[in-house]
């Protein structure tokens, strides 16, 4: 995989939520409850920054996350 560049957006699963991480711009990172919402927003953020959008597919774990 290519090295991440400044402003690249990565959408990934993180403990039952989906998050968009912006390389070098943590203030632009955000979490979402659905994969689709995270991907849509990640694509829009990358488009606005003129950068790449990458989606990391998560392996299903079968784990149930707390709702608290």
N, CA, C, O and CB atoms as a CASP TS submission, in Angstrom:
PFRMAT TS
TARGET T0000
AUTHOR 0000-0000-0000
METHOD Language model
MODEL 1
PARENT N/A
ATOM      1  N   UNK     1       0.842  -1.190   0.000  1.00  0.00           N
ATOM      2  CA  UNK     1       0.000   0.000   0.000  1.00  0.00           C
ATOM      3  C   UNK     1       0.883   1.248   0.000  1.00  0.00           C
ATOM      4  O   UNK     1       1.940   1.268   0.632  1.00  0.00           O
ATOM      5  CB  UNK     1      -0.956   0.001   1.225  1.00  0.00           C
ATOM      6  N   UNK     2       0.457   2.257  -0.692  1.00  0.00           N
ATOM      7  CA  UNK     2       1.202   3.504  -0.753  1.00  0.00           C
ATOM      8  C   UNK     2       1.199   4.191   0.607  1.00  0.00           C
ATOM      9  O   UNK     2       0.281   4.014   1.408  1.00  0.00           O
ATOM     10  CB  UNK     2       0.615   4.431  -1.825  1.00  0.00           C
ATOM     11  N   UNK     3       2.223   4.962   0.845  1.00  0.00           N
ATOM     12  CA  UNK     3       2.297   5.734   2.085  1.00  0.00           C
ATOM     13  C   UNK     3       1.188   6.781   2.101  1.00  0.00           C
ATOM     14  O   UNK     3       0.786   7.303   1.062  1.00  0.00           O
ATOM     15  CB  UNK     3       3.688   6.407   2.236  1.00  0.00           C
ATOM     16  N   UNK     4       0.714   7.069   3.289  1.00  0.00           N
ATOM     17  CA  UNK     4      -0.322   8.088   3.439  1.00  0.00           C
ATOM     18  C   UNK     4       0.283   9.469   3.211  1.00  0.00           C
ATOM     19  O   UNK     4       1.423   9.741   3.587  1.00  0.00           O
ATOM     20  CB  UNK     4      -0.981   8.004   4.842  1.00  0.00           C
ATOM     21  N   UNK     5      -0.499  10.316   2.595  1.00  0.00           N
ATOM     22  CA  UNK     5      -0.089  11.700   2.368  1.00  0.00           C
ATOM     23  C   UNK     5      -0.937  12.629   3.226  1.00  0.00           C
ATOM     24  O   UNK     5      -2.031  12.271   3.663  1.00  0.00           O
ATOM     25  CB  UNK     5      -0.213  12.077   0.868  1.00  0.00           C
ATOM     26  N   UNK     6      -0.417  13.816   3.456  1.00  0.00           N
ATOM     27  CA  UNK     6      -1.151  14.829   4.212  1.00  0.00           C
ATOM     28  C   UNK     6      -2.555  14.988   3.642  1.00  0.00           C
ATOM     29  O   UNK     6      -2.726  15.091   2.428  1.00  0.00           O
ATOM     30  CB  UNK     6      -0.403  16.179   4.190  1.00  0.00           C
ATOM     31  N   UNK     7      -3.547  15.008   4.505  1.00  0.00           N
ATOM     32  CA  UNK     7      -4.967  15.184   4.173  1.00  0.00           C
ATOM     33  C   UNK     7      -5.646  13.945   3.605  1.00  0.00           C
ATOM     34  O   UNK     7      -6.844  14.004   3.328  1.00  0.00           O
ATOM     35  CB  UNK     7      -5.109  16.292   3.196  1.00  0.00           C
ATOM     36  N   UNK     8      -4.942  12.811   3.412  1.00  0.00           N
ATOM     37  CA  UNK     8      -5.619  11.588   2.970  1.00  0.00           C
ATOM     38  C   UNK     8      -6.614  11.166   4.049  1.00  0.00           C
ATOM     39  O   UNK     8      -6.340  11.287   5.243  1.00  0.00           O
ATOM     40  CB  UNK     8      -4.589  10.440   2.678  1.00  0.00           C
ATOM     41  N   UNK     9      -7.767  10.670   3.614  1.00  0.00           N
ATOM     42  CA  UNK     9      -8.828  10.269   4.531  1.00  0.00           C
ATOM     43  C   UNK     9      -8.943   8.748   4.497  1.00  0.00           C
ATOM     44  O   UNK     9      -9.052   8.154   3.424  1.00  0.00           O
ATOM     45  CB  UNK     9     -10.189  10.946   4.156  1.00  0.00           C
ATOM     46  N   UNK    10      -8.919   8.116   5.678  1.00  0.00           N
ATOM     47  CA  UNK    10      -9.089   6.672   5.781  1.00  0.00           C
ATOM     48  C   UNK    10     -10.346   6.382   6.582  1.00  0.00           C
ATOM     49  O   UNK    10     -10.503   6.874   7.700  1.00  0.00           O
ATOM     50  CB  UNK    10      -7.848   6.005   6.434  1.00  0.00           C
ATOM     51  N   UNK    11     -11.243   5.583   6.012  1.00  0.00           N
ATOM     52  CA  UNK    11     -12.447   5.133   6.707  1.00  0.00           C
ATOM     53  C   UNK    11     -12.175   3.721   7.195  1.00  0.00           C
ATOM     54  O   UNK    11     -11.795   2.851   6.411  1.00  0.00           O
ATOM     55  CB  UNK    11     -13.724   5.188   5.775  1.00  0.00           C
ATOM     56  N   UNK    12     -12.369   3.485   8.505  1.00  0.00           N
ATOM     57  CA  UNK    12     -12.116   2.162   9.074  1.00  0.00           C
ATOM     58  C   UNK    12     -13.055   1.901  10.237  1.00  0.00           C
ATOM     59  O   UNK    12     -13.608   2.821  10.839  1.00  0.00           O
ATOM     60  CB  UNK    12     -10.655   2.034   9.530  1.00  0.00           C
ATOM     61  N   UNK    13     -13.219   0.609  10.536  1.00  0.00           N
ATOM     62  CA  UNK    13     -14.019   0.214  11.691  1.00  0.00           C
ATOM     63  C   UNK    13     -13.171   0.324  12.946  1.00  0.00           C
ATOM     64  O   UNK    13     -11.989  -0.020  12.945  1.00  0.00           O
ATOM     65  CB  UNK    13     -14.568  -1.226  11.524  1.00  0.00           C
ATOM     66  N   UNK    14     -13.787   0.809  14.016  1.00  0.00           N
ATOM     67  CA  UNK    14     -13.075   0.947  15.283  1.00  0.00           C
ATOM     68  C   UNK    14     -14.033   0.635  16.420  1.00  0.00           C
ATOM     69  O   UNK    14     -14.856   1.472  16.791  1.00  0.00           O
ATOM     70  CB  UNK    14     -12.475   2.374  15.441  1.00  0.00           C
ATOM     71  N   UNK    15     -13.929  -0.557  16.968  1.00  0.00           N
ATOM     72  CA  UNK    15     -14.759  -0.998  18.104  1.00  0.00           C
ATOM     73  C   UNK    15     -16.251  -0.787  17.879  1.00  0.00           C
ATOM     74  O   UNK    15     -16.947  -0.243  18.737  1.00  0.00           O
ATOM     75  CB  UNK    15     -14.341  -0.266  19.356  1.00  0.00           C
ATOM     76  N   UNK    16     -16.731  -1.218  16.728  1.00  0.00           N
ATOM     77  CA  UNK    16     -18.158  -1.162  16.467  1.00  0.00           C
ATOM     78  C   UNK    16     -18.653   0.115  15.832  1.00  0.00           C
ATOM     79  O   UNK    16     -19.814   0.198  15.430  1.00  0.00           O
ATOM     80  CB  UNK    16     -18.873  -1.367  17.707  1.00  0.00           C
ATOM     81  N   UNK    17     -17.794   1.111  15.735  1.00  0.00           N
ATOM     82  CA  UNK    17     -18.153   2.347  15.039  1.00  0.00           C
ATOM     83  C   UNK    17     -17.259   2.486  13.821  1.00  0.00           C
ATOM     84  O   UNK    17     -16.236   1.811  13.708  1.00  0.00           O
ATOM     85  CB  UNK    17     -18.020   3.590  15.976  1.00  0.00           C
ATOM     86  N   UNK    18     -17.644   3.351  12.928  1.00  0.00           N
ATOM     87  CA  UNK    18     -16.819   3.661  11.759  1.00  0.00           C
ATOM     88  C   UNK    18     -16.243   5.036  11.947  1.00  0.00           C
ATOM     89  O   UNK    18     -16.934   5.956  12.387  1.00  0.00           O
ATOM     90  CB  UNK    18     -17.633   3.576  10.436  1.00  0.00           C
ATOM     91  N   UNK    19     -14.964   5.182  11.612  1.00  0.00           N
ATOM     92  CA  UNK    19     -14.326   6.480  11.787  1.00  0.00           C
ATOM     93  C   UNK    19     -13.606   6.890  10.516  1.00  0.00           C
ATOM     94  O   UNK    19     -13.125   6.056   9.750  1.00  0.00           O
ATOM     95  CB  UNK    19     -13.349   6.449  12.965  1.00  0.00           C
ATOM     96  N   UNK    20     -13.546   8.191  10.316  1.00  0.00           N
ATOM     97  CA  UNK    20     -12.745   8.782   9.250  1.00  0.00           C
ATOM     98  C   UNK    20     -11.575   9.468   9.921  1.00  0.00           C
ATOM     99  O   UNK    20     -11.757  10.356  10.754  1.00  0.00           O
ATOM    100  CB  UNK    20     -13.579   9.787   8.365  1.00  0.00           C
ATOM    101  N   UNK    21     -10.363   9.050   9.553  1.00  0.00           N
ATOM    102  CA  UNK    21      -9.148   9.663  10.078  1.00  0.00           C
ATOM    103  C   UNK    21      -8.491  10.445   8.946  1.00  0.00           C
ATOM    104  O   UNK    21      -8.275   9.912   7.857  1.00  0.00           O
ATOM    105  CB  UNK    21      -8.170   8.586  10.671  1.00  0.00           C
ATOM    106  N   UNK    22      -8.174  11.712   9.208  1.00  0.00           N
ATOM    107  CA  UNK    22      -7.545  12.569   8.212  1.00  0.00           C
ATOM    108  C   UNK    22      -6.070  12.696   8.579  1.00  0.00           C
ATOM    109  O   UNK    22      -5.729  13.215   9.642  1.00  0.00           O
ATOM    110  CB  UNK    22      -8.242  13.979   8.138  1.00  0.00           C
ATOM    111  N   UNK    23      -5.200  12.220   7.693  1.00  0.00           N
ATOM    112  CA  UNK    23      -3.757  12.220   7.942  1.00  0.00           C
ATOM    113  C   UNK    23      -3.254  13.646   8.187  1.00  0.00           C
ATOM    114  O   UNK    23      -3.423  14.531   7.348  1.00  0.00           O
ATOM    115  CB  UNK    23      -3.004  11.583   6.753  1.00  0.00           C
ATOM    116  N   UNK    24      -2.632  13.849   9.352  1.00  0.00           N
ATOM    117  CA  UNK    24      -2.072  15.157   9.685  1.00  0.00           C
ATOM    118  C   UNK    24      -3.089  16.195  10.117  1.00  0.00           C
ATOM    119  O   UNK    24      -2.721  17.334  10.408  1.00  0.00           O
ATOM    120  CB  UNK    24      -1.330  15.677   8.527  1.00  0.00           C
ATOM    121  N   UNK    25      -4.374  15.822  10.164  1.00  0.00           N
ATOM    122  CA  UNK    25      -5.434  16.782  10.542  1.00  0.00           C
ATOM    123  C   UNK    25      -6.418  16.122  11.515  1.00  0.00           C
ATOM    124  O   UNK    25      -7.585  15.933  11.171  1.00  0.00           O
ATOM    125  CB  UNK    25      -6.193  17.301   9.271  1.00  0.00           C
ATOM    126  N   UNK    26      -5.969  15.773  12.713  1.00  0.00           N
ATOM    127  CA  UNK    26      -6.855  15.051  13.645  1.00  0.00           C
ATOM    128  C   UNK    26      -8.138  15.804  13.978  1.00  0.00           C
ATOM    129  O   UNK    26      -9.140  15.187  14.342  1.00  0.00           O
ATOM    130  CB  UNK    26      -6.115  14.759  14.921  1.00  0.00           C
ATOM    131  N   UNK    27      -8.119  17.122  13.860  1.00  0.00           N
ATOM    132  CA  UNK    27      -9.333  17.897  14.162  1.00  0.00           C
ATOM    133  C   UNK    27     -10.441  17.652  13.149  1.00  0.00           C
ATOM    134  O   UNK    27     -11.599  17.972  13.417  1.00  0.00           O
ATOM    135  CB  UNK    27      -9.009  19.381  14.207  1.00  0.00           C
ATOM    136  N   UNK    28     -10.108  17.090  11.987  1.00  0.00           N
ATOM    137  CA  UNK    28     -11.121  16.799  10.966  1.00  0.00           C
ATOM    138  C   UNK    28     -11.633  15.360  11.042  1.00  0.00           C
ATOM    139  O   UNK    28     -12.539  14.988  10.297  1.00  0.00           O
ATOM    140  CB  UNK    28     -10.552  17.062   9.583  1.00  0.00           C
ATOM    141  N   UNK    29     -11.065  14.557  11.927  1.00  0.00           N
ATOM    142  CA  UNK    29     -11.497  13.167  12.063  1.00  0.00           C
ATOM    143  C   UNK    29     -12.872  13.104  12.718  1.00  0.00           C
ATOM    144  O   UNK    29     -13.226  13.969  13.518  1.00  0.00           O
ATOM    145  CB  UNK    29     -10.474  12.355  12.883  1.00  0.00           C
ATOM    146  N   UNK    30     -13.652  12.062  12.370  1.00  0.00           N
ATOM    147  CA  UNK    30     -15.011  11.948  12.903  1.00  0.00           C
ATOM    148  C   UNK    30     -15.429  10.488  12.975  1.00  0.00           C
ATOM    149  O   UNK    30     -14.883   9.647  12.260  1.00  0.00           O
ATOM    150  CB  UNK    30     -16.004  12.746  12.037  1.00  0.00           C
ATOM    151  N   UNK    31     -16.405  10.179  13.842  1.00  0.00           N
ATOM    152  CA  UNK    31     -16.941   8.830  13.990  1.00  0.00           C
ATOM    153  C   UNK    31     -18.397   8.779  13.542  1.00  0.00           C
ATOM    154  O   UNK    31     -19.133   9.761  13.636  1.00  0.00           O
ATOM    155  CB  UNK    31     -16.814   8.356  15.445  1.00  0.00           C
ATOM    156  N   UNK    32     -18.790   7.602  13.052  1.00  0.00           N
ATOM    157  CA  UNK    32     -20.142   7.404  12.530  1.00  0.00           C
ATOM    158  C   UNK    32     -20.655   6.040  12.976  1.00  0.00           C
ATOM    159  O   UNK    32     -19.868   5.132  13.241  1.00  0.00           O
ATOM    160  CB  UNK    32     -20.167   7.522  10.978  1.00  0.00           C
ATOM    161  N   UNK    33     -21.975   5.900  13.059  1.00  0.00           N
ATOM    162  CA  UNK    33     -22.545   4.621  13.469  1.00  0.00           C
ATOM    163  C   UNK    33     -22.688   3.652  12.306  1.00  0.00           C
ATOM    164  O   UNK    33     -22.787   2.445  12.524  1.00  0.00           O
ATOM    165  CB  UNK    33     -23.890   4.838  14.115  1.00  0.00           C
ATOM    166  N   UNK    34     -22.702   4.155  11.072  1.00  0.00           N
ATOM    167  CA  UNK    34     -22.847   3.250   9.924  1.00  0.00           C
ATOM    168  C   UNK    34     -21.688   3.390   8.959  1.00  0.00           C
ATOM    169  O   UNK    34     -21.124   4.473   8.798  1.00  0.00           O
ATOM    170  CB  UNK    34     -24.160   3.517   9.195  1.00  0.00           C
ATOM    171  N   UNK    35     -21.340   2.289   8.321  1.00  0.00           N
ATOM    172  CA  UNK    35     -20.260   2.260   7.341  1.00  0.00           C
ATOM    173  C   UNK    35     -20.572   3.189   6.165  1.00  0.00           C
ATOM    174  O   UNK    35     -19.707   3.933   5.702  1.00  0.00           O
ATOM    175  CB  UNK    35     -20.029   0.822   6.840  1.00  0.00           C
ATOM    176  N   UNK    36     -21.826   3.135   5.688  1.00  0.00           N
ATOM    177  CA  UNK    36     -22.222   3.936   4.527  1.00  0.00           C
ATOM    178  C   UNK    36     -22.080   5.430   4.804  1.00  0.00           C
ATOM    179  O   UNK    36     -21.579   6.180   3.966  1.00  0.00           O
ATOM    180  CB  UNK    36     -23.664   3.614   4.128  1.00  0.00           C
ATOM    181  N   UNK    37     -22.524   5.855   5.983  1.00  0.00           N
ATOM    182  CA  UNK    37     -22.424   7.272   6.341  1.00  0.00           C
ATOM    183  C   UNK    37     -20.961   7.702   6.419  1.00  0.00           C
ATOM    184  O   UNK    37     -20.597   8.781   5.951  1.00  0.00           O
ATOM    185  CB  UNK    37     -23.133   7.544   7.685  1.00  0.00           C
ATOM    186  N   UNK    38     -20.130   6.850   7.013  1.00  0.00           N
ATOM    187  CA  UNK    38     -18.707   7.176   7.138  1.00  0.00           C
ATOM    188  C   UNK    38     -18.043   7.271   5.769  1.00  0.00           C
ATOM    189  O   UNK    38     -17.239   8.171   5.527  1.00  0.00           O
ATOM    190  CB  UNK    38     -17.991   6.128   7.996  1.00  0.00           C
ATOM    191  N   UNK    39     -18.380   6.339   4.871  1.00  0.00           N
ATOM    192  CA  UNK    39     -17.791   6.354   3.527  1.00  0.00           C
ATOM    193  C   UNK    39     -18.235   7.599   2.761  1.00  0.00           C
ATOM    194  O   UNK    39     -17.417   8.263   2.125  1.00  0.00           O
ATOM    195  CB  UNK    39     -18.185   5.080   2.747  1.00  0.00           C
ATOM    196  N   UNK    40     -19.525   7.914   2.821  1.00  0.00           N
ATOM    197  CA  UNK    40     -20.028   9.106   2.128  1.00  0.00           C
ATOM    198  C   UNK    40     -19.327  10.365   2.631  1.00  0.00           C
ATOM    199  O   UNK    40     -18.897  11.204   1.839  1.00  0.00           O
ATOM    200  CB  UNK    40     -21.550   9.238   2.317  1.00  0.00           C
ATOM    201  N   UNK    41     -19.215  10.492   3.951  1.00  0.00           N
ATOM    202  CA  UNK    41     -18.590  11.688   4.524  1.00  0.00           C
ATOM    203  C   UNK    41     -17.087  11.694   4.260  1.00  0.00           C
ATOM    204  O   UNK    41     -16.504  12.749   4.011  1.00  0.00           O
ATOM    205  CB  UNK    41     -18.862  11.766   6.038  1.00  0.00           C
ATOM    206  N   UNK    42     -16.464  10.531   4.315  1.00  0.00           N
ATOM    207  CA  UNK    42     -15.031  10.446   4.034  1.00  0.00           C
ATOM    208  C   UNK    42     -14.711  10.860   2.610  1.00  0.00           C
ATOM    209  O   UNK    42     -13.730  11.560   2.358  1.00  0.00           O
ATOM    210  CB  UNK    42     -14.527   9.037   4.284  1.00  0.00           C
ATOM    211  N   UNK    43     -15.555  10.415   1.676  1.00  0.00           N
ATOM    212  CA  UNK    43     -15.366  10.784   0.259  1.00  0.00           C
ATOM    213  C   UNK    43     -15.523  12.300   0.093  1.00  0.00           C
ATOM    214  O   UNK    43     -14.737  12.938  -0.608  1.00  0.00           O
ATOM    215  CB  UNK    43     -16.392  10.025  -0.657  1.00  0.00           C
ATOM    216  N   UNK    44     -16.533  12.865   0.737  1.00  0.00           N
ATOM    217  CA  UNK    44     -16.778  14.305   0.632  1.00  0.00           C
ATOM    218  C   UNK    44     -15.621  15.099   1.248  1.00  0.00           C
ATOM    219  O   UNK    44     -15.201  16.118   0.701  1.00  0.00           O
ATOM    220  CB  UNK    44     -18.107  14.676   1.324  1.00  0.00           C
ATOM    221  N   UNK    45     -15.114  14.626   2.383  1.00  0.00           N
ATOM    222  CA  UNK    45     -13.987  15.315   3.024  1.00  0.00           C
ATOM    223  C   UNK    45     -12.757  15.271   2.128  1.00  0.00           C
ATOM    224  O   UNK    45     -12.088  16.287   1.939  1.00  0.00           O
ATOM    225  CB  UNK    45     -13.669  14.684   4.395  1.00  0.00           C
ATOM    226  N   UNK    46     -12.454  14.095   1.575  1.00  0.00           N
ATOM    227  CA  UNK    46     -11.290  13.955   0.684  1.00  0.00           C
ATOM    228  C   UNK    46     -11.447  14.834  -0.555  1.00  0.00           C
ATOM    229  O   UNK    46     -10.488  15.473  -0.987  1.00  0.00           O
ATOM    230  CB  UNK    46     -11.102  12.478   0.264  1.00  0.00           C
ATOM    231  N   UNK    47     -12.650  14.868  -1.127  1.00  0.00           N
ATOM    232  CA  UNK    47     -12.899  15.720  -2.294  1.00  0.00           C
ATOM    233  C   UNK    47     -12.638  17.183  -1.947  1.00  0.00           C
ATOM    234  O   UNK    47     -12.013  17.908  -2.721  1.00  0.00           O
ATOM    235  CB  UNK    47     -14.349  15.540  -2.804  1.00  0.00           C
ATOM    236  N   UNK    48     -13.116  17.612  -0.790  1.00  0.00           N
ATOM    237  CA  UNK    48     -12.938  18.994  -0.367  1.00  0.00           C
ATOM    238  C   UNK    48     -11.481  19.355  -0.118  1.00  0.00           C
ATOM    239  O   UNK    48     -11.076  20.502  -0.307  1.00  0.00           O
ATOM    240  CB  UNK    48     -13.735  19.250   0.873  1.00  0.00           C
ATOM    241  N   UNK    49     -10.693  18.364   0.309  1.00  0.00           N
ATOM    242  CA  UNK    49      -9.274  18.603   0.590  1.00  0.00           C
ATOM    243  C   UNK    49      -8.386  18.320  -0.620  1.00  0.00           C
ATOM    244  O   UNK    49      -7.189  18.605  -0.597  1.00  0.00           O
ATOM    245  CB  UNK    49      -8.826  17.745   1.762  1.00  0.00           C
ATOM    246  N   UNK    50      -8.974  17.760  -1.675  1.00  0.00           N
ATOM    247  CA  UNK    50      -8.194  17.395  -2.851  1.00  0.00           C
ATOM    248  C   UNK    50      -7.250  16.236  -2.580  1.00  0.00           C
ATOM    249  O   UNK    50      -6.143  16.190  -3.117  1.00  0.00           O
ATOM    250  CB  UNK    50      -7.410  18.584  -3.339  1.00  0.00           C
ATOM    251  N   UNK    51      -7.688  15.298  -1.745  1.00  0.00           N
ATOM    252  CA  UNK    51      -6.828  14.181  -1.353  1.00  0.00           C
ATOM    253  C   UNK    51      -7.498  12.845  -1.660  1.00  0.00           C
ATOM    254  O   UNK    51      -8.589  12.797  -2.229  1.00  0.00           O
ATOM    255  CB  UNK    51      -6.483  14.268   0.140  1.00  0.00           C
ATOM    256  N   UNK    52      -6.824  11.758  -1.273  1.00  0.00           N
ATOM    257  CA  UNK    52      -7.351  10.405  -1.514  1.00  0.00           C
ATOM    258  C   UNK    52      -8.274   9.974  -0.380  1.00  0.00           C
ATOM    259  O   UNK    52      -8.146  10.428   0.757  1.00  0.00           O
ATOM    260  CB  UNK    52      -6.197   9.392  -1.668  1.00  0.00           C
ATOM    261  N   UNK    53      -9.215   9.078  -0.720  1.00  0.00           N
ATOM    262  CA  UNK    53     -10.080   8.458   0.279  1.00  0.00           C
ATOM    263  C   UNK    53      -9.855   6.957   0.206  1.00  0.00           C
ATOM    264  O   UNK    53     -10.018   6.354  -0.855  1.00  0.00           O
ATOM    265  CB  UNK    53     -11.593   8.824   0.049  1.00  0.00           C
ATOM    266  N   UNK    54      -9.485   6.354   1.318  1.00  0.00           N
ATOM    267  CA  UNK    54      -9.222   4.918   1.397  1.00  0.00           C
ATOM    268  C   UNK    54     -10.205   4.296   2.381  1.00  0.00           C
ATOM    269  O   UNK    54     -10.505   4.878   3.423  1.00  0.00           O
ATOM    270  CB  UNK    54      -7.747   4.634   1.828  1.00  0.00           C
ATOM    271  N   UNK    55     -10.708   3.102   2.038  1.00  0.00           N
ATOM    272  CA  UNK    55     -11.612   2.383   2.938  1.00  0.00           C
ATOM    273  C   UNK    55     -10.945   1.080   3.336  1.00  0.00           C
ATOM    274  O   UNK    55     -10.595   0.268   2.479  1.00  0.00           O
ATOM    275  CB  UNK    55     -13.003   2.120   2.267  1.00  0.00           C
ATOM    276  N   UNK    56     -10.769   0.878   4.634  1.00  0.00           N
ATOM    277  CA  UNK    56     -10.220  -0.367   5.154  1.00  0.00           C
ATOM    278  C   UNK    56     -11.383  -1.254   5.549  1.00  0.00           C
ATOM    279  O   UNK    56     -12.136  -0.932   6.468  1.00  0.00           O
ATOM    280  CB  UNK    56      -9.261  -0.115   6.364  1.00  0.00           C
ATOM    281  N   UNK    57     -11.529  -2.382   4.846  1.00  0.00           N
ATOM    282  CA  UNK    57     -12.597  -3.317   5.192  1.00  0.00           C
ATOM    283  C   UNK    57     -12.234  -4.063   6.464  1.00  0.00           C
ATOM    284  O   UNK    57     -11.107  -4.535   6.617  1.00  0.00           O
ATOM    285  CB  UNK    57     -12.857  -4.310   4.039  1.00  0.00           C
ATOM    286  N   UNK    58     -13.190  -4.166   7.373  1.00  0.00           N
ATOM    287  CA  UNK    58     -12.967  -4.836   8.646  1.00  0.00           C
ATOM    288  C   UNK    58     -13.428  -6.285   8.555  1.00  0.00           C
ATOM    289  O   UNK    58     -14.408  -6.607   7.884  1.00  0.00           O
ATOM    290  CB  UNK    58     -13.703  -4.103   9.787  1.00  0.00           C
ATOM    291  N   UNK    59     -12.705  -7.134   9.237  1.00  0.00           N
ATOM    292  CA  UNK    59     -13.123  -8.523   9.333  1.00  0.00           C
ATOM    293  C   UNK    59     -14.229  -8.618  10.382  1.00  0.00           C
ATOM    294  O   UNK    59     -14.122  -8.020  11.452  1.00  0.00           O
ATOM    295  CB  UNK    59     -11.919  -9.454   9.694  1.00  0.00           C
ATOM    296  N   UNK    60     -15.300  -9.371  10.077  1.00  0.00           N
ATOM    297  CA  UNK    60     -16.346  -9.533  11.098  1.00  0.00           C
ATOM    298  C   UNK    60     -15.793 -10.294  12.300  1.00  0.00           C
ATOM    299  O   UNK    60     -15.135 -11.322  12.136  1.00  0.00           O
ATOM    300  CB  UNK    60     -17.579 -10.276  10.513  1.00  0.00           C
ATOM    301  N   UNK    61     -16.054  -9.798  13.493  1.00  0.00           N
ATOM    302  CA  UNK    61     -15.511 -10.430  14.688  1.00  0.00           C
ATOM    303  C   UNK    61     -16.557 -11.272  15.395  1.00  0.00           C
ATOM    304  O   UNK    61     -16.211 -12.172  16.161  1.00  0.00           O
ATOM    305  CB  UNK    61     -14.963  -9.382  15.635  1.00  0.00           C
ATOM    306  N   UNK    62     -17.823 -10.996  15.152  1.00  0.00           N
ATOM    307  CA  UNK    62     -18.874 -11.700  15.893  1.00  0.00           C
ATOM    308  C   UNK    62     -19.065 -11.140  17.293  1.00  0.00           C
ATOM    309  O   UNK    62     -19.910 -11.625  18.045  1.00  0.00           O
ATOM    310  CB  UNK    62     -18.552 -13.178  15.979  1.00  0.00           C
ATOM    311  N   UNK    63     -18.297 -10.135  17.645  1.00  0.00           N
ATOM    312  CA  UNK    63     -18.383  -9.556  18.991  1.00  0.00           C
ATOM    313  C   UNK    63     -19.552  -8.579  19.067  1.00  0.00           C
ATOM    314  O   UNK    63     -19.875  -7.888  18.101  1.00  0.00           O
ATOM    315  CB  UNK    63     -17.060  -8.842  19.369  1.00  0.00           C
ATOM    316  N   UNK    64     -20.164  -8.543  20.219  1.00  0.00           N
ATOM    317  CA  UNK    64     -21.250  -7.604  20.480  1.00  0.00           C
ATOM    318  C   UNK    64     -20.662  -6.447  21.274  1.00  0.00           C
ATOM    319  O   UNK    64     -20.002  -6.658  22.292  1.00  0.00           O
ATOM    320  CB  UNK    64     -22.444  -8.289  21.253  1.00  0.00           C
ATOM    321  N   UNK    65     -20.898  -5.235  20.813  1.00  0.00           N
ATOM    322  CA  UNK    65     -20.348  -4.075  21.521  1.00  0.00           C
ATOM    323  C   UNK    65     -21.368  -3.531  22.503  1.00  0.00           C
ATOM    324  O   UNK    65     -22.574  -3.668  22.301  1.00  0.00           O
ATOM    325  CB  UNK    65     -19.924  -2.976  20.527  1.00  0.00           C
ATOM    326  N   UNK    66     -20.877  -2.912  23.567  1.00  0.00           N
ATOM    327  CA  UNK    66     -21.747  -2.303  24.570  1.00  0.00           C
ATOM    328  C   UNK    66     -22.480  -1.114  23.968  1.00  0.00           C
ATOM    329  O   UNK    66     -21.933  -0.387  23.140  1.00  0.00           O
ATOM    330  CB  UNK    66     -20.937  -1.867  25.808  1.00  0.00           C
ATOM    331  N   UNK    67     -23.708  -0.928  24.389  1.00  0.00           N
ATOM    332  CA  UNK    67     -24.514   0.211  23.935  1.00  0.00           C
ATOM    333  C   UNK    67     -24.354   1.409  24.871  1.00  0.00           C
ATOM    334  O   UNK    67     -24.867   2.491  24.585  1.00  0.00           O
ATOM    335  CB  UNK    67     -25.996  -0.187  23.841  1.00  0.00           C
ATOM    336  N   UNK    68     -23.647   1.223  25.982  1.00  0.00           N
ATOM    337  CA  UNK    68     -23.510   2.290  26.991  1.00  0.00           C
ATOM    338  C   UNK    68     -22.787   3.478  26.457  1.00  0.00           C
ATOM    339  O   UNK    68     -22.591   4.457  27.177  1.00  0.00           O
ATOM    340  CB  UNK    68     -22.794   1.786  28.207  1.00  0.00           C
TER
END
